[in-house]
Amino acid sequence: MYKLLIRYVNQFGKDFPVLSVKDKSEYEICRIVRECCERNTVYTETPVTSLGT
């Protein structure tokens, strides 16, 4: 995980928002960070929306 977080910092110039994913497992966090680096996109938290009327 450390190497992925360092890669994220080097690629985007800022820390990965670990507190945004605090409820996820280490495996899921690694997958998210790796995906961000591969797609060259900064992580943004997807807001949960309700579909009620």
C-alpha distance matrix in Angstrom:
0.0 3.8 5.5 5.2 6.2 8.7 9.9 10.6 12.5 14.3 15.3 16.5 17.4 16.0 13.1 11.4 13.6 11.4 14.8 15.8 13.5 14.0 15.9 13.4 11.5 7.8 8.7 10.6 8.2 5.9 9.5 10.8 8.8 9.5 13.0 13.6 13.0 15.1 17.7 17.7 18.0 16.9 15.6 18.7 19.3 21.9 24.8 26.3 29.9 32.7 35.2 38.2 41.5
3.8 0.0 3.8 5.4 5.2 6.2 8.6 9.9 10.7 12.3 14.1 15.4 15.6 14.4 11.7 11.1 13.7 12.0 15.5 17.0 15.4 15.7 18.2 16.2 14.6 11.0 12.5 14.0 11.2 9.3 12.8 13.5 10.6 11.5 15.1 15.0 13.8 16.4 19.0 18.3 18.8 17.3 16.6 19.8 20.8 23.8 26.6 28.4 32.1 35.1 37.7 40.6 43.8
5.5 3.8 0.0 3.8 5.5 5.1 6.1 8.6 9.9 10.5 12.1 14.2 14.8 14.5 12.6 12.1 15.3 14.3 18.0 19.0 17.5 18.4 20.8 18.4 16.8 13.2 13.7 15.1 12.5 9.8 12.6 13.5 10.3 10.1 13.8 13.8 11.7 14.0 17.1 16.3 17.5 16.7 16.7 20.2 21.7 24.5 27.6 29.7 33.2 36.3 38.6 41.8 44.9
5.2 5.4 3.8 0.0 3.8 5.4 5.0 6.2 8.7 9.9 10.4 12.1 13.5 12.9 11.0 9.7 12.9 12.2 16.0 16.3 14.8 16.3 18.5 15.9 14.9 11.6 11.7 12.4 9.7 7.0 9.4 9.8 6.5 6.5 10.2 10.1 8.5 10.9 13.7 13.2 14.1 13.4 13.2 16.8 18.3 20.9 24.2 26.2 29.7 32.8 35.0 38.3 41.3
6.2 5.2 5.5 3.8 0.0 3.8 5.4 5.0 6.3 8.7 9.8 10.5 11.2 9.9 7.5 6.6 9.9 9.5 13.2 14.1 13.2 14.5 17.3 15.4 14.9 12.0 13.1 13.2 9.8 8.4 11.2 10.5 7.1 8.8 11.9 10.7 9.7 13.0 15.0 13.8 13.9 12.2 11.9 15.3 16.8 19.9 22.8 25.1 28.6 31.9 34.4 37.5 40.4
8.7 6.2 5.1 5.4 3.8 0.0 3.8 5.4 5.1 6.1 8.5 10.0 9.9 9.7 8.3 9.0 12.6 12.7 16.3 17.3 16.8 18.0 21.0 19.2 18.6 15.4 16.4 16.9 13.6 11.8 14.4 13.9 10.1 11.1 14.1 12.7 10.7 13.9 16.2 14.4 15.2 13.8 14.4 17.8 19.8 23.0 25.9 28.5 31.9 35.2 37.7 40.8 43.7
9.9 8.6 6.1 5.0 5.4 3.8 0.0 3.8 5.5 5.1 6.0 8.5 9.6 10.3 9.8 9.9 13.7 14.2 17.9 18.2 17.6 19.4 22.0 19.8 19.3 16.3 16.5 16.6 13.7 11.4 13.1 12.6 8.9 8.8 11.6 10.2 7.5 10.5 12.9 11.2 12.7 12.1 13.3 17.0 19.3 22.1 25.4 28.0 31.2 34.6 36.8 40.1 42.9
10.6 9.9 8.6 6.2 5.0 5.4 3.8 0.0 3.8 5.5 5.1 5.9 7.7 7.6 7.1 6.6 10.4 11.6 15.2 15.1 14.9 17.1 19.8 17.9 18.1 15.6 16.0 15.3 12.1 10.8 12.2 10.7 7.0 8.2 10.2 7.9 6.3 10.0 11.4 9.4 9.8 8.6 9.7 13.3 15.8 18.7 21.9 24.6 27.8 31.3 33.5 36.8 39.5
12.5 10.7 9.9 8.7 6.3 5.1 5.5 3.8 0.0 3.8 5.5 5.4 5.0 5.0 5.3 7.0 10.6 12.2 15.4 15.9 16.4 18.2 21.3 20.0 20.4 17.8 18.8 18.2 14.7 13.9 15.7 14.0 10.4 12.0 14.0 11.3 9.8 13.5 14.6 11.9 12.2 10.2 11.7 14.8 17.3 20.6 23.4 26.4 29.6 33.1 35.6 38.7 41.2
14.3 12.3 10.5 9.9 8.7 6.1 5.1 5.5 3.8 0.0 3.8 5.8 5.5 7.7 9.0 10.6 14.3 15.9 19.2 19.5 19.9 21.8 24.8 23.1 23.2 20.4 21.0 20.7 17.4 15.9 17.4 16.1 12.4 13.0 15.0 12.5 10.0 13.1 14.6 11.7 13.0 12.0 14.1 17.4 20.3 23.3 26.4 29.4 32.4 36.0 38.2 41.5 44.0
15.3 14.1 12.1 10.4 9.8 8.5 6.0 5.1 5.5 3.8 0.0 3.8 6.0 8.3 10.0 10.7 14.2 16.2 19.4 19.0 19.4 21.9 24.5 22.7 23.1 20.6 20.7 19.8 16.9 15.4 16.2 14.5 11.2 11.4 12.6 9.8 7.3 10.2 11.2 8.0 9.6 9.3 12.0 15.4 18.6 21.2 24.4 27.5 30.3 33.9 35.9 39.2 41.6
16.5 15.4 14.2 12.1 10.5 10.0 8.5 5.9 5.4 5.8 3.8 0.0 3.8 5.6 8.0 8.9 11.9 14.6 17.4 16.8 17.8 20.4 23.2 21.8 22.8 20.8 21.2 19.9 16.7 16.1 16.8 14.4 11.4 12.7 13.3 9.8 8.6 11.9 11.8 8.4 8.4 7.0 9.9 12.8 16.1 18.9 21.8 25.1 27.8 31.5 33.6 36.9 39.1
17.4 15.6 14.8 13.5 11.2 9.9 9.6 7.7 5.0 5.5 6.0 3.8 0.0 3.8 7.1 9.6 12.4 15.0 17.6 17.7 19.1 21.2 24.3 23.4 24.3 22.2 23.1 22.0 18.6 18.1 19.4 17.1 13.9 15.6 16.6 13.2 12.0 15.4 15.6 12.2 12.1 10.1 12.5 14.9 18.0 21.2 23.8 27.2 29.9 33.6 36.0 39.0 41.2
16.0 14.4 14.5 12.9 9.9 9.7 10.3 7.6 5.0 7.7 8.3 5.6 3.8 0.0 3.8 6.6 8.9 11.7 14.0 14.3 16.0 17.8 21.1 20.5 21.7 19.9 21.3 20.0 16.4 16.6 18.2 15.6 12.6 15.1 16.2 12.9 12.5 16.2 16.3 13.3 12.3 9.3 10.7 12.8 15.5 18.9 21.2 24.5 27.5 31.1 33.7 36.6 38.9
13.1 11.7 12.6 11.0 7.5 8.3 9.8 7.1 5.3 9.0 10.0 8.0 7.1 3.8 0.0 3.8 6.2 8.2 10.8 11.7 13.0 14.5 17.9 17.4 18.4 16.5 18.3 17.2 13.5 14.0 16.0 13.6 10.8 13.8 15.3 12.4 12.5 16.3 16.8 14.4 13.2 10.0 10.2 12.4 14.3 17.9 20.2 23.2 26.4 29.9 32.7 35.5 38.1
11.4 11.1 12.1 9.7 6.6 9.0 9.9 6.6 7.0 10.6 10.7 8.9 9.6 6.6 3.8 0.0 3.8 5.7 8.8 8.9 9.7 11.7 14.8 14.0 15.2 13.6 15.1 13.6 10.0 10.9 12.7 10.1 7.7 11.1 12.4 9.9 10.8 14.4 14.7 13.1 11.5 8.4 7.3 9.8 11.3 14.9 17.4 20.2 23.5 26.9 29.7 32.6 35.3
13.6 13.7 15.3 12.9 9.9 12.6 13.7 10.4 10.6 14.3 14.2 11.9 12.4 8.9 6.2 3.8 0.0 3.8 5.5 5.6 7.4 9.2 12.4 12.5 14.5 13.7 15.7 13.8 10.4 12.5 14.1 11.1 9.9 13.7 14.4 12.0 13.8 17.1 17.0 15.6 13.3 9.8 7.7 8.7 9.2 12.9 14.8 17.5 20.9 24.2 27.2 29.9 32.6
11.4 12.0 14.3 12.2 9.5 12.7 14.2 11.6 12.2 15.9 16.2 14.6 15.0 11.7 8.2 5.7 3.8 0.0 3.8 5.3 5.5 6.2 9.8 9.8 11.4 10.6 13.1 11.7 8.3 10.7 12.9 10.7 9.9 13.6 14.8 13.3 15.0 18.1 18.6 17.8 15.7 12.7 10.1 11.3 10.9 14.4 16.1 18.2 21.8 24.8 27.9 30.5 33.5
14.8 15.5 18.0 16.0 13.2 16.3 17.9 15.2 15.4 19.2 19.4 17.4 17.6 14.0 10.8 8.8 5.5 3.8 0.0 3.8 5.4 5.0 8.5 10.0 12.3 12.6 15.3 13.5 10.8 13.8 15.7 13.3 13.2 16.9 17.7 16.2 18.3 21.3 21.4 20.6 18.1 14.9 12.0 12.0 10.6 13.9 14.8 16.6 20.2 23.0 26.3 28.6 31.5
15.8 17.0 19.0 16.3 14.1 17.3 18.2 15.1 15.9 19.5 19.0 16.8 17.7 14.3 11.7 8.9 5.6 5.3 3.8 0.0 3.8 5.8 8.1 9.2 12.2 13.0 15.0 12.4 10.1 13.4 14.4 11.5 12.1 15.8 15.8 14.3 17.0 19.7 19.2 18.7 15.9 12.9 9.5 8.8 6.9 10.1 11.2 13.1 16.7 19.7 22.9 25.3 28.2
13.5 15.4 17.5 14.8 13.2 16.8 17.6 14.9 16.4 19.9 19.4 17.8 19.1 16.0 13.0 9.7 7.4 5.5 5.4 3.8 0.0 3.8 5.5 5.5 8.5 9.5 11.4 8.8 6.9 10.6 11.5 9.3 10.5 13.9 14.2 13.6 16.2 18.6 18.5 18.7 16.3 13.8 10.3 10.4 8.5 11.0 12.6 13.8 17.6 20.3 23.3 25.9 29.1
14.0 15.7 18.4 16.3 14.5 18.0 19.4 17.1 18.2 21.8 21.9 20.4 21.2 17.8 14.5 11.7 9.2 6.2 5.0 5.8 3.8 0.0 3.8 5.5 8.0 9.2 12.0 10.4 8.7 12.2 13.9 12.4 13.3 16.6 17.4 16.9 19.2 21.7 22.0 22.1 19.8 17.2 13.8 14.0 11.9 14.3 15.3 16.0 19.7 22.1 25.3 27.5 30.8
15.9 18.2 20.8 18.5 17.3 21.0 22.0 19.8 21.3 24.8 24.5 23.2 24.3 21.1 17.9 14.8 12.4 9.8 8.5 8.1 5.5 3.8 0.0 3.8 6.9 9.6 11.7 9.8 9.6 13.2 14.2 13.0 14.9 17.8 18.2 18.3 21.0 22.9 23.1 23.7 21.4 19.2 15.6 15.3 12.6 14.2 14.8 14.6 18.3 20.1 23.2 25.3 28.8
13.4 16.2 18.4 15.9 15.4 19.2 19.8 17.9 20.0 23.1 22.7 21.8 23.4 20.5 17.4 14.0 12.5 9.8 10.0 9.2 5.5 5.5 3.8 0.0 3.8 6.7 8.1 6.0 6.5 9.9 10.6 10.1 12.2 14.7 15.1 15.9 18.4 20.0 20.5 21.5 19.5 17.8 14.3 14.8 12.7 14.0 15.5 15.5 19.2 21.2 23.9 26.4 29.9
11.5 14.6 16.8 14.9 14.9 18.6 19.3 18.1 20.4 23.2 23.1 22.8 24.3 21.7 18.4 15.2 14.5 11.4 12.3 12.2 8.5 8.0 6.9 3.8 0.0 3.8 5.3 5.2 6.3 8.7 9.9 10.7 12.4 14.2 15.4 16.7 18.6 20.0 21.2 22.3 21.0 19.6 16.4 17.6 15.9 17.3 19.2 19.1 22.7 24.6 27.1 29.7 33.3
7.8 11.0 13.2 11.6 12.0 15.4 16.3 15.6 17.8 20.4 20.6 20.8 22.2 19.9 16.5 13.6 13.7 10.6 12.6 13.0 9.5 9.2 9.6 6.7 3.8 0.0 3.8 5.5 5.1 6.2 8.6 9.9 10.6 12.1 14.1 15.4 16.6 18.2 19.9 20.8 19.9 18.6 15.9 17.8 16.9 18.8 21.1 21.6 25.3 27.5 30.0 32.7 36.3
8.7 12.5 13.7 11.7 13.1 16.4 16.5 16.0 18.8 21.0 20.7 21.2 23.1 21.3 18.3 15.1 15.7 13.1 15.3 15.0 11.4 12.0 11.7 8.1 5.3 3.8 0.0 3.8 5.5 5.2 6.2 8.7 10.1 10.6 12.2 14.4 15.6 16.4 18.2 19.8 19.2 18.6 16.1 18.2 17.4 18.8 21.4 21.8 25.3 27.4 29.5 32.5 36.0
10.6 14.0 15.1 12.4 13.2 16.9 16.6 15.3 18.2 20.7 19.8 19.9 22.0 20.0 17.2 13.6 13.8 11.7 13.5 12.4 8.8 10.4 9.8 6.0 5.2 5.5 3.8 0.0 3.8 5.4 5.0 6.2 8.7 9.9 10.5 12.3 14.4 15.2 16.3 17.9 16.8 16.2 13.3 14.9 13.9 15.1 17.7 18.1 21.5 23.8 25.9 28.9 32.4
8.2 11.2 12.5 9.7 9.8 13.6 13.7 12.1 14.7 17.4 16.9 16.7 18.6 16.4 13.5 10.0 10.4 8.3 10.8 10.1 6.9 8.7 9.6 6.5 6.3 5.1 5.5 3.8 0.0 3.8 5.4 5.1 6.2 8.5 9.8 10.6 12.4 14.2 15.3 16.2 15.0 13.7 10.9 13.0 12.5 14.6 17.3 18.4 22.0 24.6 27.0 30.0 33.4
5.9 9.3 9.8 7.0 8.4 11.8 11.4 10.8 13.9 15.9 15.4 16.1 18.1 16.6 14.0 10.9 12.5 10.7 13.8 13.4 10.6 12.2 13.2 9.9 8.7 6.2 5.2 5.4 3.8 0.0 3.8 5.5 5.2 6.0 8.4 9.9 10.7 12.1 14.1 15.1 14.8 14.2 12.2 15.0 15.3 17.3 20.3 21.6 25.1 27.8 29.9 33.1 36.4
9.5 12.8 12.6 9.4 11.2 14.4 13.1 12.2 15.7 17.4 16.2 16.8 19.4 18.2 16.0 12.7 14.1 12.9 15.7 14.4 11.5 13.9 14.2 10.6 9.9 8.6 6.2 5.0 5.4 3.8 0.0 3.8 5.6 5.2 6.0 8.6 10.0 10.4 12.0 13.8 13.5 13.7 11.7 14.3 14.6 15.8 19.1 20.1 23.4 26.0 27.8 31.1 34.4
10.8 13.5 13.5 9.8 10.5 13.9 12.6 10.7 14.0 16.1 14.5 14.4 17.1 15.6 13.6 10.1 11.1 10.7 13.3 11.5 9.3 12.4 13.0 10.1 10.7 9.9 8.7 6.2 5.1 5.5 3.8 0.0 3.8 5.5 5.1 6.2 8.7 9.9 10.5 11.8 10.7 10.3 8.0 10.5 11.0 12.5 15.9 17.4 20.6 23.6 25.5 28.9 32.0
8.8 10.6 10.3 6.5 7.1 10.1 8.9 7.0 10.4 12.4 11.2 11.4 13.9 12.6 10.8 7.7 9.9 9.9 13.2 12.1 10.5 13.3 14.9 12.2 12.4 10.6 10.1 8.7 6.2 5.2 5.6 3.8 0.0 3.8 5.4 5.1 6.3 8.7 10.0 10.3 9.7 9.1 7.7 11.1 12.4 14.7 18.1 20.1 23.4 26.6 28.6 32.0 35.0
9.5 11.5 10.1 6.5 8.8 11.1 8.8 8.2 12.0 13.0 11.4 12.7 15.6 15.1 13.8 11.1 13.7 13.6 16.9 15.8 13.9 16.6 17.8 14.7 14.2 12.1 10.6 9.9 8.5 6.0 5.2 5.5 3.8 0.0 3.8 5.5 5.2 6.1 8.6 9.7 10.4 11.0 10.5 13.9 15.5 17.2 20.8 22.5 25.7 28.7 30.4 33.9 36.9
13.0 15.1 13.8 10.2 11.9 14.1 11.6 10.2 14.0 15.0 12.6 13.3 16.6 16.2 15.3 12.4 14.4 14.8 17.7 15.8 14.2 17.4 18.2 15.1 15.4 14.1 12.2 10.5 9.8 8.4 6.0 5.1 5.4 3.8 0.0 3.8 5.4 5.1 6.0 8.2 8.3 9.8 9.2 12.2 13.8 14.8 18.6 20.3 23.2 26.2 27.6 31.2 34.1
13.6 15.0 13.8 10.1 10.7 12.7 10.2 7.9 11.3 12.5 9.8 9.8 13.2 12.9 12.4 9.9 12.0 13.3 16.2 14.3 13.6 16.9 18.3 15.9 16.7 15.4 14.4 12.3 10.6 9.9 8.6 6.2 5.1 5.5 3.8 0.0 3.8 5.6 5.3 5.7 5.1 6.1 6.3 9.6 12.1 13.6 17.3 19.7 22.5 25.9 27.5 31.1 33.7
13.0 13.8 11.7 8.5 9.7 10.7 7.5 6.3 9.8 10.0 7.3 8.6 12.0 12.5 12.5 10.8 13.8 15.0 18.3 17.0 16.2 19.2 21.0 18.4 18.6 16.6 15.6 14.4 12.4 10.7 10.0 8.7 6.3 5.2 5.4 3.8 0.0 3.8 5.5 4.9 6.6 7.9 9.3 12.9 15.5 17.4 21.0 23.5 26.3 29.7 31.3 34.9 37.5
15.1 16.4 14.0 10.9 13.0 13.9 10.5 10.0 13.5 13.1 10.2 11.9 15.4 16.2 16.3 14.4 17.1 18.1 21.3 19.7 18.6 21.7 22.9 20.0 20.0 18.2 16.4 15.2 14.2 12.1 10.4 9.9 8.7 6.1 5.1 5.6 3.8 0.0 3.8 5.5 8.0 10.5 11.7 15.0 17.4 18.6 22.3 24.5 27.1 30.3 31.5 35.1 37.8
17.7 19.0 17.1 13.7 15.0 16.2 12.9 11.4 14.6 14.6 11.2 11.8 15.6 16.3 16.8 14.7 17.0 18.6 21.4 19.2 18.5 22.0 23.1 20.5 21.2 19.9 18.2 16.3 15.3 14.1 12.0 10.5 10.0 8.6 6.0 5.3 5.5 3.8 0.0 3.8 5.5 8.8 10.3 13.0 15.7 16.4 20.1 22.4 24.6 27.9 28.9 32.6 35.0
17.7 18.3 16.3 13.2 13.8 14.4 11.2 9.4 11.9 11.7 8.0 8.4 12.2 13.3 14.4 13.1 15.6 17.8 20.6 18.7 18.7 22.1 23.7 21.5 22.3 20.8 19.8 17.9 16.2 15.1 13.8 11.8 10.3 9.7 8.2 5.7 4.9 5.5 3.8 0.0 3.8 6.8 9.5 12.4 15.6 17.0 20.6 23.3 25.7 29.1 30.4 34.0 36.3
18.0 18.8 17.5 14.1 13.9 15.2 12.7 9.8 12.2 13.0 9.6 8.4 12.1 12.3 13.2 11.5 13.3 15.7 18.1 15.9 16.3 19.8 21.4 19.5 21.0 19.9 19.2 16.8 15.0 14.8 13.5 10.7 9.7 10.4 8.3 5.1 6.6 8.0 5.5 3.8 0.0 3.8 6.4 8.7 12.1 13.5 16.9 19.9 22.2 25.7 27.2 30.7 32.9
16.9 17.3 16.7 13.4 12.2 13.8 12.1 8.6 10.2 12.0 9.3 7.0 10.1 9.3 10.0 8.4 9.8 12.7 14.9 12.9 13.8 17.2 19.2 17.8 19.6 18.6 18.6 16.2 13.7 14.2 13.7 10.3 9.1 11.0 9.8 6.1 7.9 10.5 8.8 6.8 3.8 0.0 3.8 6.4 9.9 12.2 15.3 18.6 21.1 24.8 26.7 30.1 32.3
15.6 16.6 16.7 13.2 11.9 14.4 13.3 9.7 11.7 14.1 12.0 9.9 12.5 10.7 10.2 7.3 7.7 10.1 12.0 9.5 10.3 13.8 15.6 14.3 16.4 15.9 16.1 13.3 10.9 12.2 11.7 8.0 7.7 10.5 9.2 6.3 9.3 11.7 10.3 9.5 6.4 3.8 0.0 3.8 6.6 9.2 12.5 15.4 18.3 21.9 24.1 27.4 29.9
18.7 19.8 20.2 16.8 15.3 17.8 17.0 13.3 14.8 17.4 15.4 12.8 14.9 12.8 12.4 9.8 8.7 11.3 12.0 8.8 10.4 14.0 15.3 14.8 17.6 17.8 18.2 14.9 13.0 15.0 14.3 10.5 11.1 13.9 12.2 9.6 12.9 15.0 13.0 12.4 8.7 6.4 3.8 0.0 3.8 6.2 9.1 12.4 15.1 18.8 21.1 24.2 26.6
19.3 20.8 21.7 18.3 16.8 19.8 19.3 15.8 17.3 20.3 18.6 16.1 18.0 15.5 14.3 11.3 9.2 10.9 10.6 6.9 8.5 11.9 12.6 12.7 15.9 16.9 17.4 13.9 12.5 15.3 14.6 11.0 12.4 15.5 13.8 12.1 15.5 17.4 15.7 15.6 12.1 9.9 6.6 3.8 0.0 3.8 6.2 9.2 12.3 15.8 18.4 21.4 24.0
21.9 23.8 24.5 20.9 19.9 23.0 22.1 18.7 20.6 23.3 21.2 18.9 21.2 18.9 17.9 14.9 12.9 14.4 13.9 10.1 11.0 14.3 14.2 14.0 17.3 18.8 18.8 15.1 14.6 17.3 15.8 12.5 14.7 17.2 14.8 13.6 17.4 18.6 16.4 17.0 13.5 12.2 9.2 6.2 3.8 0.0 3.8 6.4 9.2 12.7 15.0 18.2 20.8
24.8 26.6 27.6 24.2 22.8 25.9 25.4 21.9 23.4 26.4 24.4 21.8 23.8 21.2 20.2 17.4 14.8 16.1 14.8 11.2 12.6 15.3 14.8 15.5 19.2 21.1 21.4 17.7 17.3 20.3 19.1 15.9 18.1 20.8 18.6 17.3 21.0 22.3 20.1 20.6 16.9 15.3 12.5 9.1 6.2 3.8 0.0 3.8 6.3 9.9 12.6 15.4 17.9
26.3 28.4 29.7 26.2 25.1 28.5 28.0 24.6 26.4 29.4 27.5 25.1 27.2 24.5 23.2 20.2 17.5 18.2 16.6 13.1 13.8 16.0 14.6 15.5 19.1 21.6 21.8 18.1 18.4 21.6 20.1 17.4 20.1 22.5 20.3 19.7 23.5 24.5 22.4 23.3 19.9 18.6 15.4 12.4 9.2 6.4 3.8 0.0 3.8 6.8 9.8 12.5 15.4
29.9 32.1 33.2 29.7 28.6 31.9 31.2 27.8 29.6 32.4 30.3 27.8 29.9 27.5 26.4 23.5 20.9 21.8 20.2 16.7 17.6 19.7 18.3 19.2 22.7 25.3 25.3 21.5 22.0 25.1 23.4 20.6 23.4 25.7 23.2 22.5 26.3 27.1 24.6 25.7 22.2 21.1 18.3 15.1 12.3 9.2 6.3 3.8 0.0 3.8 6.5 9.2 11.8
32.7 35.1 36.3 32.8 31.9 35.2 34.6 31.3 33.1 36.0 33.9 31.5 33.6 31.1 29.9 26.9 24.2 24.8 23.0 19.7 20.3 22.1 20.1 21.2 24.6 27.5 27.4 23.8 24.6 27.8 26.0 23.6 26.6 28.7 26.2 25.9 29.7 30.3 27.9 29.1 25.7 24.8 21.9 18.8 15.8 12.7 9.9 6.8 3.8 0.0 3.8 5.7 8.8
35.2 37.7 38.6 35.0 34.4 37.7 36.8 33.5 35.6 38.2 35.9 33.6 36.0 33.7 32.7 29.7 27.2 27.9 26.3 22.9 23.3 25.3 23.2 23.9 27.1 30.0 29.5 25.9 27.0 29.9 27.8 25.5 28.6 30.4 27.6 27.5 31.3 31.5 28.9 30.4 27.2 26.7 24.1 21.1 18.4 15.0 12.6 9.8 6.5 3.8 0.0 3.8 6.7
38.2 40.6 41.8 38.3 37.5 40.8 40.1 36.8 38.7 41.5 39.2 36.9 39.0 36.6 35.5 32.6 29.9 30.5 28.6 25.3 25.9 27.5 25.3 26.4 29.7 32.7 32.5 28.9 30.0 33.1 31.1 28.9 32.0 33.9 31.2 31.1 34.9 35.1 32.6 34.0 30.7 30.1 27.4 24.2 21.4 18.2 15.4 12.5 9.2 5.7 3.8 0.0 3.8
41.5 43.8 44.9 41.3 40.4 43.7 42.9 39.5 41.2 44.0 41.6 39.1 41.2 38.9 38.1 35.3 32.6 33.5 31.5 28.2 29.1 30.8 28.8 29.9 33.3 36.3 36.0 32.4 33.4 36.4 34.4 32.0 35.0 36.9 34.1 33.7 37.5 37.8 35.0 36.3 32.9 32.3 29.9 26.6 24.0 20.8 17.9 15.4 11.8 8.8 6.7 3.8 0.0
